[in-house]
Amino acid sequence: MIDVSFQHWSYVFPEEELIRYGSPYFDRKRGGRDLSNSMRGHAKLESTHSISFNPQQILCANEAFPEAAVADPLADLEVWDEWRSGIRTFPYPGRYSRLGIRRQEGKTSSPSSVGVLGEIMAGLYAQAGIAPWVLVRVIRHWPDFIFYTGDDRYAFVEAKAYTGEVNEQNGGLWTQIPGDLLSECLMDAVQQLNADPFVKVWGAFTYIEQISPFRLSTWKFMSQSAEQ
């Protein structure tokens, strides 16, 4: 089974933030950082729960949600975990003193498999919590999913996923999501809401905490303009 901890947060962009950070005067790094700081004190936790998914459900969703064609993202991550834990190793000395190479570096996780798992979790939760039918699966452009929510309204969903160590301090959402991923998503949300204030933008972040057995943390935040 794949154990998932889930949190749903919401945030309303004040009009002054949409105006300020929608301007090209601010570069994306500066704007994203300021928006992240603003959200820390104003985002609202809407719901939280834990659930276990059958791996077959994840593999079935692999046929519908990801952008990349990957046969089995779970198997890929399990192989990477064997390399990371030392079960599998390179059969080489791993040293070349003339270049200062004194140890063999380990393999990295496949960005495609990590991203695919994040898109799967985003799709599953979006169907359960936003709308049951995906209107558009966007390929190679932002956002990842577009849902129709009725009354000529739409929801845009962008998925992000990551592995590695995270900040373990008590800070909930903000200390778990890498700052660059959160900043990027917030700047995209501001741009979209300035283009259409009646769209709701969702960011879905999945942290692959553990692989054997699988344990994930998924956060989704819904952002909208004050006009809605």
Residue pairs with C-beta under 8 A, 6 or more apart in sequence:
1 52
1 53
1 54
1 55
1 213
1 214
2 52
2 53
2 54
2 55
2 58
2 74
2 213
2 214
2 215
2 216
3 50
3 51
3 52
3 213
3 214
3 215
3 216
4 50
4 51
4 52
4 53
4 121
4 215
4 216
4 217
4 218
5 48
5 50
5 215
5 216
5 217
5 218
6 47
6 48
6 49
6 50
6 51
6 125
6 217
6 218
6 219
6 220
7 45
7 47
7 48
7 172
7 173
7 217
7 218
7 219
7 220
8 45
8 46
8 47
8 48
8 129
8 219
8 220
8 221
8 222
9 43
9 44
9 45
9 46
9 173
9 219
9 220
9 221
9 222
10 43
10 44
10 46
10 221
10 222
10 223
10 224
11 39
11 42
11 43
11 44
11 221
11 222
11 223
12 42
12 223
12 224
12 225
12 226
12 228
13 189
13 190
13 193
13 223
13 224
13 225
13 226
14 226
15 225
15 226
15 227
17 35
17 38
17 190
18 190
18 193
18 194
18 225
20 26
21 31
21 34
21 35
21 187
21 190
22 190
22 191
22 194
26 34
28 183
28 184
28 187
29 183
31 183
31 186
31 187
31 190
32 179
32 180
32 182
32 183
32 184
32 186
32 187
33 179
33 183
35 183
35 186
35 187
35 190
36 174
36 179
36 182
36 183
36 186
39 174
39 186
39 221
40 174
43 173
43 221
45 172
46 222
53 124
55 74
55 214
57 124
58 73
58 74
58 117
58 120
59 72
59 74
61 120
61 123
61 124
62 70
62 72
62 73
62 116
62 120
64 123
64 134
65 119
65 120
65 122
65 123
65 124
65 134
65 137
65 145
66 73
66 115
66 116
66 119
66 120
67 115
67 116
67 119
67 137
67 139
67 140
67 144
68 112
68 115
68 116
70 76
70 112
70 113
70 116
73 112
73 113
73 114
73 116
73 117
73 120
74 117
74 214
76 110
76 112
76 113
77 109
77 110
77 113
77 114
77 117
77 208
77 211
77 214
78 211
78 212
79 88
80 107
80 108
80 109
80 110
80 113
80 211
81 211
81 212
82 88
83 89
83 106
83 107
84 106
84 107
89 104
90 104
92 104
93 104
94 101
94 103
94 104
94 105
95 101
95 102
95 103
95 104
109 163
114 161
114 162
114 163
114 208
115 159
115 161
117 161
117 206
117 208
117 216
118 159
118 160
118 161
118 162
118 204
118 205
118 206
119 144
119 159
119 161
121 159
121 161
121 204
121 206
121 216
121 218
122 144
122 145
122 157
122 158
122 159
122 204
122 206
122 218
122 220
123 134
123 145
123 159
125 204
125 218
125 220
126 134
126 145
126 147
126 155
126 157
126 202
126 204
126 220
127 133
127 134
129 220
130 147
130 149
130 155
130 157
130 202
131 147
131 148
131 149
131 155
133 147
133 148
134 145
134 146
134 147
135 146
135 147
135 148
135 154
136 145
136 146
137 144
137 145
138 144
138 145
138 146
142 158
142 188
143 156
143 157
143 158
143 188
143 192
143 201
144 157
144 158
144 159
145 156
145 157
145 159
146 154
146 155
146 156
146 157
147 154
147 155
147 157
148 154
149 155
149 200
152 198
153 198
153 199
153 200
154 198
154 199
154 200
155 199
155 200
155 201
155 202
156 192
156 199
156 200
156 201
156 202
157 202
157 203
157 204
158 185
158 188
158 201
158 202
158 203
158 204
159 204
159 206
160 177
160 181
160 185
160 203
160 204
160 205
160 206
161 205
161 206
161 207
161 208
162 178
162 181
162 205
162 206
162 207
162 208
163 207
163 208
166 175
166 176
166 178
166 207
167 175
167 176
168 175
169 175
173 219
173 221
174 182
176 205
176 207
176 217
176 219
177 205
177 207
177 219
181 205
182 203
182 205
185 203
185 205
186 203
186 223
188 201
189 201
189 203
189 223
192 199
192 201
193 199
193 201
193 223
193 224
193 225
197 225
197 227
197 228
198 227
198 228
199 224
200 222
200 223
200 224
200 228
201 222
201 223
201 224
202 220
202 221
202 222
202 223
203 220
203 221
203 223
204 218
204 219
204 220
205 218
205 219
205 220
206 216
206 217
206 218
207 216
207 217
207 218
208 214
208 216
209 215
209 216
209 217
